[in-house]
Amino acid sequence: MNEQTVCILGGTGFVGRWLAAHLVDHGYRVRVLTRHRQRHRDLLVLPGLQLKEADIHDPAQLTAQLSGCHSVINLVGILNEKGRDGSGFRRVHADLPEKVAQACLDTGIQRLLHMSALNADANQGASHYLRSKGEGESRVLALAEQGLQVTIFRPSVIFGPGDSFFNRFGTLLKLSPFVFPLACPDARLTPVYVEDVVQAFVRTLPDKDSFGQSYELCGPKIYTLQQLVEYTAKVLGLRRRVIGLSDKLSRLQADIFEYLPGKPFSKDNYDSLQAPSICHQNGLSELGIEPTTIDAVVPGYLGQHNQRAHYLELRRHAHRHEETGLS
């Protein structure tokens, strides 16, 4: 049995919860860092999982919490920042990964898996989001030259129970009585299933062939954003006419919506959608993982109460752990 401890940053989020459960299934001990331990106590149903409260942006706290771990996985990311100058993105996507990589070196940890994004590029990225993701990759790889074994993942939009893609559009569609105006309708995406993504992480964690590699992760089919929103309406049984906005109106919607509470759509989101989220070479195939279609998964969870679905999924993994006699 593998009893190595893996520390996950971003472990309380959508992908992190799935990954924590899969790592436990594979015999790893898991340590999840969070600012608010009480809010995420449901994760403790996973046998042996440690939920530690810490400010991960504080290098001293970060180094202390990584002590005793064998590997680190950084999943931390945001889709929007509070401001509009890119500094919020850089703090999370560039400054933090550098702190994590340095903390690994300071504590003698040699293995780091890092979540980036398709089209991440520090210089040519279409948005603050993509440029900051690219800068984060560059900073981590620069420190990797000191002996850190890094693997980078660049997924397209990730779907599955609890996602913020199909569920968000589902909510918006329900609030729109007849017509749904959609910005950037021709944006191209290749949605990838969260279980496929976490399988990629778990498979590469001990794999020496993945050291220094970057993997693009995509589903099996390319869609336009309009096709995906129309699919969401169909699955939910909603009769909605999805009207694609022109580029000028899409920009206008972004300019307006980024000032609304929760920033449902921003200028930076608009900029990100100008770059097709499509794999040049799908890393799932390289890793022997068959990409899952949206038809195989989305109808089974869309519209359900996802917090409950999350808890039941964690319980399922906990029971599996008990039945196999692992401890």
N, C-alpha and C positions, 0 to 999 in steps of 0.2 A: 504494500500500500504506500502511496506517495503522501507524505505528511508535510511537504514543504509549504511554507506560508506565503501566500500571494496577497499583496496589498493592492486594493483597487481604489483609485481616486475617481469620483463620479459613480461610485457603486450603488448609490441610492436612486439613480436615474433609470430611465427606460431600459437602455442596453445593459447597464450595470447590474440590475436585478436578475436579468436572464443569465448574464455571465457568472455572477456569484453562484447561482444555483447549479450551473453546469460544472464549475470548478469543484464544488462540493461533491457532485456526482462522480468526479474523476479522482476523488481522494485528497484533494488539496485542502489545506486550512486557509481560510479567507479572512482577511482583515479589511474592513470598509471604513474609510474616514469620512466624517460628516460634521458639519457645523451644528446640526440639531439632532442629537442621538434619539431623543424622545419621539420625534416625528416618524422615525423609521424603524421602530422596534419590531415591526412585523417581519423584518429580515432575520430576526433571531430564531425563527422557526427552522432555519437551515442549520443542521448540526455543526457545531464547532465554529460557526461564524462569529467573529469579533467585530463589534460596532464601536468605533472609537471616535470621540468628539475632539475635533481639532480645527484650527484655522490653517488650511493647507497653503495659504499664501504667505504664512510666516515660516521662513526657512528653518528656524530653530525647532518649532513644533513639528514641521514636516520631517526633519531629520530624526527627531525623537520617535515619531510614530513608525518610521520605516525600519527602525532598528529591529533586528531579529527576523526580517523578511528575506525570502530567497529571491523574489521577483516583484516587479511593480507594473501595474497596468494603469495608464492614464486615459480616462474617458471624458474628462471634463471639457465641456463646450457650451456655448450659448449661440442662439440664432439671432438675437438682437442685443444691442447694448443700450444703456440708459441715455448716453449722449449720441452724438452723430459725427464725431471726428475720428473714430476708429480706436481711440485709446482704451475703451472698454473691451473691445475684441483683443487688442494686443496684450492686455493684462491677463486675460484668461487663456488665450491660444498661443501666445509667444513667451511672455514672462513666466507663467506658471510651468510650462513644460521644461523650460531651462532650469527652474528651481528644482523640479522633480529629478531631472537628469543629474544635476549637481549633488542633490541629496543622496542619490543612488551611489555616486562615486564616493561621497564622504562616509557612507556606511558600509562600503564594500559590496554592495549589490551589483551584480553584473548584468542582470536581465531586465529589459524594459520594453513593454509593448505600448505603442502610442497611437491613439486614434486621431486621424486627420480627416480630410475630406477630398472627394474628387475635385479636380481643378485647383487644388491648393497651389499657390505660387506666390512667393514673397514679392516678386517684381511685376509679374504679368497678370496676377489675379484680378478678376472682374469686379471685386467688391472688397470692402474692408474685411469682411468675414474670410474670404478666400486668401487674401494677402496675409492676414494674421495667421491663418492655418499654415501657409507656406513658410512664414517666418519661424513658427514653432518647430516645424520639421527641420529647418536649417540649423536652429540653435541646438536641438537635440543631437543631430548628426555631428555637429562640431564637437560636442562633448564626448560623443561615442568614440572619437579617436583616442581617448584616454583609456579605453578598455571596456567600454559599455557595449553590451550586445543588444542592439536595437532592432525592432521590427515595426514598421509603420503600416497602418491600414487606412485606405481611402475609400470609404463607402459612398454610394449614392444614397438617396433618401431611404431610411430604414422603416419598415412596417412590421406590425405584429400587435398582439393584444397590449393596450396601453400606449400605442404610438401617438405622436402629435401630428400625424399627417392625415390619414384617413379619418381618424376621430375628430380632428379639428374641422375638416371640410364637412364631415357629417353634421356637426353641430351648426355650422354656418348655413348649410343647406336647409336644415330644419327651421332656422330663423327667417329664411327667405321664402315668402309665400308662393310666388309663381316663377319669378325670373331671378337668375343668379348671375350677376356681372363678374367676370373672371379676368383678372389681369394676367398678362403673359401667357395666353392660352396655348401658344405654340412651343413653349419651353419643353425640352425633351428630357425625360427622366427614365431611369431603369431601377425601379424600387426593389430593394433587397430585403429578404426576410431576416428578422432579428436572430432567429435560431441559427441560420446559416452564418451570420456574422460572428456570433459567439463561438460557433464550432471552429471558425477560422482562428480565433484567438487561442482556443484551447489546444488545437492541433499544433500551432506554431510555437507555443510556449516552451516546450522542451526540444524543439527541432533545430539542430545546429544549422541545417541548410537554409533556414529562414533568417539567420543573423544578417543584419545589414540590408535586408530586402524590404521593398514596399509593395503592398498588394492592393490593387483596385478591386472593390467588391460591388458586384451588380447582380440584379435579378436576370432572368432569362429573356426579357422582352422590353423593348423600348416603347414608351408611351408619350403622348403629349400631355401637358397638364390638364387640358380640357378633357381628354379621354379619361383620365383618372378621376376627375371630379364627376363626370357623367356616370362613370362606373359606380362611384360612391352613392350617387342618388339612386341608381338602379338597385343596388344591394339593399338599400334602406327602404325601397318601395316608394320613393318620393317622385312625384311628377313635377320636375323642375326643368325649365329651359335654361341651359347654361349658355350665356352670351359672351363670347370672347371679345375683350376690349382691344382697341387699337393700341399701338405702342404709345401714342400721345396720351390716351386716356389711362393706360396702365401706369404711366409715369405720374399722372395727376392723382390717381388713386393712392399710389405709394406716398406722394407728398402729403396727402390728407390723412391717410390711415396711420402714419407713423406718429401722429400727435394724439391718437386715440388711446384710451387706457389699455394697457397690455400690448400696445403696438402690434396689432394683428397683421400688418403688412407694411414694410418700410422701404425706403429708397435703396437701402443696402440689400434687402431681399430681392428687389427688382433687379439690381445689378448682378446678384448671384445667379439669377435665372437666365441671364443672357448667355451663360456658358452651358452647353449641353452636358448634363450629368450622365455621361455614358462612358463605360470602360473601354479602353483601347485593348486591354488584355485582362480578362476576368480572373482575378486571383482565386476565386472559388474553384474554378476548374483546375487550376494549378495544384490546389490543395486536395483534390479529389472529392469536392463537395458539389453535389448537383443543385443548382439554384432552384429555389422554390417559387412557384407562380403565385400571383396574388389570388387567383381563383381558388387555390387550395387552402387558403388561410383566412382571407379577409371576411368572407361571408359568415364565418364561424364566430367572429368576435365583434364585428362592427355594430355599434348601437348598444352593446352590453355595458353594464356598470364595470368599468375597467379596474377600479380599485379592488373590487371584490374578485375580479378575474386574476389580478396580480397575486392576491393572497392565496387563492386556490392553487395557482401555479407553484408558488413557493411550498405550499403544503404537499403538493404532489411530489416534488423533489425530496422533501423531508421524509415522506413515507417510503419512497423508493430507497432512500439511504438506509432507513431502518430495516427494510425487508432484505437488503443484501448483507446485513450484519456489519456494516461499516460503522466506525465510531471515531 
